[in-house]
Amino acid sequence: MWVTDIKGALSLNILVEYLGLWDLPAERVLQPDVEDSHIWKFLASGQYSEKSAYDAMFIGAIHFQSWEWIWKSWAPGKC
């Protein structure tokens, strides 16, 4: 059994969600003769790769080309 401390003011919705998550593992039926499978959700193939893990770190980040800061500078040509 896990012991957790719930701190702070909690709404009824949060408590209901917490208790719902608590019951999720009970719905799983484990089959000892079936090997576990791991599915990597960041690739369509489901196979893990270091590149996909690196790319996943930047999901939602703003991408820019670093050369743009050098070659398309707003500064005047001569300073």
trRosetta pair geometry for C-beta under 8 A, 3 or more apart (Angstrom, degrees):
i j d omega theta_ij theta_ji phi_ij phi_ji
6 10 6.3 -6 162 -46 122 147
6 18 7.2 31 -101 -151 136 168
10 14 4.8 -122 -165 81 90 129
10 15 5.5 100 139 -53 125 91
10 18 8.0 -24 -163 -8 142 142
11 14 4.9 99 55 5 76 100
11 15 7.2 -142 96 -2 42 87
12 15 5.8 -57 -151 38 34 111
12 16 6.3 35 153 -20 67 106
13 16 5.7 -55 -147 36 31 111
13 17 6.3 30 155 -18 65 106
14 17 5.7 -54 -148 38 32 111
14 18 6.2 34 153 -21 65 107
15 18 5.6 -52 -145 35 31 114
15 19 6.3 26 158 -14 65 106
16 19 6.0 -57 -146 40 28 106
16 20 6.3 33 152 -22 63 108
17 20 5.6 -55 -148 35 31 115
17 21 6.5 30 154 -18 65 104
18 21 5.9 -56 -152 36 30 109
18 22 6.4 37 148 -27 63 105
19 22 5.2 -46 -148 28 37 121
19 23 6.8 31 155 -16 64 104
20 23 6.1 -62 -154 36 32 105
20 24 7.1 52 148 -45 62 92
21 24 5.6 -29 -156 -4 40 120
23 26 5.3 -55 -167 32 61 120
23 27 7.0 62 143 -28 80 99
24 27 6.0 -58 -162 24 40 112
24 28 7.7 41 149 -25 66 98
25 28 5.7 -46 -161 18 48 116
31 34 4.1 45 91 13 115 115
38 48 7.3 -16 122 -26 119 118
39 46 4.3 -50 -147 -154 81 111
40 43 5.5 25 102 31 111 97
40 45 8.0 12 62 83 105 73
40 46 5.6 132 42 -175 69 40
40 47 6.0 -28 30 104 125 12
40 48 4.3 158 -68 -73 146 67
40 49 7.8 149 118 5 169 61
40 52 6.7 85 151 107 136 145
41 46 7.7 12 -78 -119 34 65
42 52 4.8 147 106 168 117 110
42 53 7.4 138 58 -80 154 42
42 55 7.1 156 167 84 131 102
42 56 4.6 -64 -111 -80 157 120
43 46 6.5 -125 85 -26 88 15
43 47 6.0 -55 86 56 141 62
43 48 7.6 177 18 -94 128 24
43 49 6.8 73 -49 14 152 103
43 52 5.0 -57 -51 -115 109 157
48 52 6.8 -144 -157 63 46 124
48 53 7.0 30 -166 -49 92 107
49 52 4.6 89 59 7 88 102
49 53 7.1 -154 92 -6 46 85
50 53 5.5 -55 -150 37 36 113
50 54 6.3 37 152 -20 68 105
51 54 5.6 -54 -148 37 32 112
51 55 6.2 31 153 -17 66 107
52 55 5.5 -51 -142 40 34 112
52 56 6.1 42 153 -28 65 104
53 56 5.6 -49 -147 30 30 116
53 57 7.1 41 151 -28 59 95
54 57 5.9 -46 -163 17 35 114
54 58 7.7 10 150 -1 60 105
55 58 6.2 -73 -163 43 39 100
55 59 7.5 66 143 -54 68 80
56 59 5.7 -15 -157 -22 46 113
58 61 4.2 -71 -165 28 76 132
58 63 7.3 75 160 -77 130 96
64 68 6.2 -97 172 43 99 133
64 69 7.7 73 135 -39 128 98
65 68 4.6 97 78 -18 92 104
66 69 6.1 -45 -170 22 50 110
66 70 7.4 34 142 -7 70 104
67 70 5.6 -62 -156 42 48 107
67 71 5.5 10 161 7 86 115
68 71 6.7 -67 -123 54 25 86
68 72 4.9 -27 -165 36 67 120
69 72 7.4 -30 -72 58 10 78
69 73 7.0 46 169 -86 44 77
70 73 6.7 -30 -174 -49 20 104
75 79 6.7 -24 168 -61 119 123
76 79 6.4 135 73 -71 94 74
